[in-house]
């Protein structure tokens, strides 16, 4: 018999979603699919055990493409991130979406490995994207994980 808690995936309440995104995005803007997105424009699903929130996945929809904004695990609960991506895939299929698309910075090798293990394929490289975004949003750091300069954006897609 397993001691693993039962994970429940359900839509985030709008107020709670905006509250959490405001904490994660202090300047209230994320650059997604070629434009700045405010927390109020984002949809999300949470992973819970009972009423405890362990993580959330957020996205915006353009046409038949779901653009991943973020997949965040707040605890060390194993399987939360994987379950959130699986839940987005299921939701995308149920709503007749064509693709689930994620973009990551070139330094984020952890996310690159995570998405590829889930079946995402690298479909694009936006060379110099972060250099260009810093003109509009100077708070974007110059270096990221392991001191790697943040310059380029990688696009990954999962066909639904």
Secondary structure, 3 states (H helix, E strand, C coil): CCCCCCCEEEECCHHHHHHHHHHHCCCCCEEECCEEECHHHCEEEEEEECCEEEEEEEEEEECCEEEEEEEEECCCCCCHHHHHHHHHHHHHHHCCCCEEEEEEECCCHHHHHHHHHCCCEEEEEECCHHHHHHHHCCCCCCECHHHCECCCEEEEEEEC
